[in-house]
């Protein structure tokens, strides 16, 4: 039973990882926009580096989504968990 509880916690932590990726993307775009505003001549290079960085951040998001789907497949059905809880209460 502890194994399934840890799986459920892992899936929820992966959702937090996706939230962190969204925050990271916002910070990256903010920094790039600031850099382009300060040095308009370098806008093309800054934009290229920003897109590469966003691609790496987005790949982390996709990997966390994939791992969460794999872990969700390992969780038992809700009915089975409820039966175990009912037997533990009795």
C-alpha positions as CSV (number, residue, x, y, z in Angstrom):
1,X,0.0,0.0,0.0
2,X,2.9,2.3,0.7
3,X,4.2,1.7,-2.8
4,X,1.0,3.0,-4.3
5,X,0.9,6.0,-2.1
6,X,4.5,6.9,-3.2
7,X,3.4,6.5,-6.8
8,X,0.6,8.9,-6.3
9,X,2.9,11.4,-4.6
10,X,5.4,11.0,-7.5
11,X,2.7,11.8,-10.1
12,X,1.7,14.9,-8.2
13,X,5.3,16.1,-7.9
14,X,5.6,15.7,-11.7
15,X,2.7,18.2,-12.0
16,X,4.7,20.6,-9.9
17,X,7.7,20.1,-12.2
18,X,5.5,21.1,-15.2
19,X,4.4,24.2,-13.2
20,X,8.1,25.1,-12.6
21,X,8.8,24.7,-16.4
22,X,6.1,27.3,-17.1
23,X,7.7,29.7,-14.6
24,X,11.1,29.1,-16.2
25,X,9.8,29.9,-19.6
26,X,8.3,33.1,-18.4
27,X,11.6,34.1,-16.8
28,X,13.5,33.2,-20.0
29,X,11.2,35.3,-22.2
30,X,11.3,38.2,-19.8
31,X,15.1,38.2,-19.8
32,X,15.2,38.0,-23.6
33,X,12.8,40.8,-24.0
34,X,14.9,42.9,-21.6
35,X,18.0,42.1,-23.5
36,X,16.4,43.0,-26.9
37,X,15.1,46.3,-25.4
38,X,18.6,47.2,-24.2
39,X,20.5,46.1,-27.3
40,X,18.2,46.1,-30.4
41,X,21.1,45.3,-32.7
42,X,21.6,41.9,-30.9
43,X,17.9,41.0,-31.1
44,X,18.4,38.2,-33.6
45,X,21.0,36.4,-31.6
46,X,19.2,36.9,-28.3
47,X,16.0,35.5,-29.9
48,X,17.9,32.5,-31.2
49,X,19.4,31.7,-27.8
50,X,15.9,32.2,-26.2
51,X,14.3,29.7,-28.6
52,X,17.0,27.1,-27.9
53,X,16.5,27.6,-24.1
54,X,12.8,27.3,-24.5
55,X,13.2,24.1,-26.4
56,X,15.2,22.6,-23.6
57,X,12.6,23.7,-21.0
58,X,9.8,22.4,-23.1
59,X,11.5,19.0,-23.5
60,X,11.7,18.7,-19.7
61,X,7.9,19.4,-19.6
62,X,7.3,16.7,-22.2
63,X,9.5,14.2,-20.4
64,X,7.7,14.9,-17.1
65,X,4.3,14.4,-18.8
66,X,5.5,11.1,-20.3
67,X,6.8,9.8,-16.9
68,X,3.5,10.9,-15.2
69,X,1.5,8.8,-17.8
70,X,3.8,5.8,-17.2
71,X,3.3,6.1,-13.4
72,X,-0.4,6.6,-13.7
73,X,-0.5,3.3,-15.6
74,X,1.1,1.6,-12.6
75,X,-1.5,2.9,-10.1
76,X,-4.2,0.4,-9.1
77,X,-7.9,1.0,-9.9
78,X,-9.9,3.1,-7.5
79,X,-12.2,0.3,-6.5
80,X,-9.2,-1.9,-5.4
81,X,-7.8,0.9,-3.3
82,X,-11.2,1.5,-1.7
83,X,-11.5,-2.2,-0.9
84,X,-8.1,-2.2,0.8
85,X,-9.1,0.8,2.9
86,X,-12.4,-0.7,3.9
87,X,-10.7,-3.9,5.0
88,X,-8.2,-1.9,7.0
89,X,-10.9,0.0,8.8
90,X,-12.8,-3.2,9.9
